[in-house]
Amino acid sequence: MSFKEIKGLLRMVNVDMNDMYAYGLFKECDRSNNEWLEGPEIEEFLRRLLKRPELEEIFHRYSGEDWVLSTAELLEFLEDQGEDGATLAHAQQLIHTYELNETAKQHELMTLDGFMMYLLSPEGAALNPAHTCVFQDMNQPLAHYFISSSHNTYLTDSQIGGPSSTEAYVRAFAQGCRCVELDCWEGPGGEPVIYHGHTLTSKILFRDVIQAVRDHAFTLSPYPVILSLENHCGLEQQAAMARHLHTILGDMLVTQLLDSQNPEELPSPEAKQISPELSALAVYCCASRLRTLRPAPAPPQPCQVSSLSERKAKKLIREAGNSFIRHNACQLTRVYPLGLRMNSANYNPQEMWNSGCQLVALNFQTPGYEMDLNAGRFLINGQCGYVLKPACLRQPDTTFDPECPGPPRTTFTIQVLTAQQLPKLNAEKPNSIVDPLVRIEIHGVPADCACKETNYVLNNGFNPRWGQTLQFQLRAPELVLVRFVVEDYDATSPNDFVGQFTLPLSSLKQGYRHIHLLSKDGASLSPATLFVHICIQSS
């Protein structure tokens, strides 16, 4: 490869290297001194390009002059990382797992390459690997969990004229969703249909959706699925709905209380005209209106669930914050987007979670930071769709109020070091190189919400360096989600999104960690990563 071709290669991998520096590196690798790089010379050029000086510095700090880590030296690094229960045996296991050099492995030593492989692995990632499995207590009442919930689940696009599809339910279940919505309307031939009423969205058969539930609801998670039926059918087609639920779901369907108590009294046929057959299937999630929580909350009715618009929920949060939290400690509350969101946009779910609302329903088909937060909230606990609420949101007599959370209890410090192999944004402009910056967003109670960002690095998406420290004071850390965002800086227009990763603060590991970035729709951007140092200190 000529120097010109090398420069083209660099642009392909999203780096605009200074010509003098690039040519100097080229000449160092041109052993034959003929202005061309061949075979091993190209390999050496790429090896030098892929050097991680920041990792070399950390490695050398623990290895000393011999440039290999013994098990004792690796253990010292693990202890400084804050790895719980780190032992020599664990250090040995890491060497045998990640070391590439067989001779080093036989002598229980780790080279720089093995160290890099370890830090790039899931064990070296920011997300606590122990939290990727179900690790929370799953024996508490349903009201004690955040439950991954979808709004207008049947839609794949806009709620005005977009197509409806059973595939949308399949996709929602694949993302761990545990509460899906079915808007049920009268259909031809006695068969109820699902679509967004009084719009141009296409229609799908109710029975086809129930079959999709049967076939796909439990492929990712074994935990209960709640079917939120918005019923617009007459008595005859309601009976057909009940029949399909019984015949298609069979023993999968909960049809009576699991203990010996009598079920709550069912509404009469004259009360919004619900057929006895369909109403009898609402055992633990009977619909109930929630108008006000004052002057005093009524006795808990655990089998009732209230469905509120985002506007109504915000009003309750504002006017009766602690009473609403106490209500949600015992009963389920579902929140859904306002009907005015014609393009199926989402609201920020964090405000609802802060008040203990369990079923915070979002349009899963609409990407954006709101769905990033939802994915981050339910990333943990095996992505089973149920996440145990913090203790302050589970106690019936709690005094917690998200508007007045008290003084700061935790200091969160993050040093943004480098990024690796960020994607090019515009395939139509092969010469365009990103100018990346990193923004750290804190989503929690209002007093904790904040964002800080680094400077931008000019013309380098391959291995940009920042070395900047950002710090946050947190009052309710148990509710905090941390969103890492990489953007392409633009002085004249809004920055372009490059990648992000969101997770709960409580699942964030300390020390030197890689953040594995995701695209706007949640897909992996591998090998794109951020390299950071994380410190979480409780006061």
Beta strands, then each sheet from edge to edge (+ up, - down):
strand 1: 69-70
strand 2: 109-110
strand 3: 145-147
strand 4: 149-150
strand 5: 179-185
strand 6: 193-194
strand 7: 204-205
strand 8: 226-231
strand 9: 286-287
strand 10: 304-309
strand 11: 332-336
strand 12: 359-362
strand 13: 386-388
strand 14: 410-420
strand 15: 436-443
strand 16: 450-453
strand 17: 465-474
strand 18: 481-488
strand 19: 496-504
strand 20: 511-518
strand 21: 524-538
sheet 1: 1+ 2-
sheet 2: 3+ 13-
sheet 3: 4+ 12+ 11+ 10+ 9+
sheet 4: 7+ 6- 5+ 8+
sheet 5: 17+ 14- 21+ 20-
sheet 6: 16+ 15- 18+ 19-
end
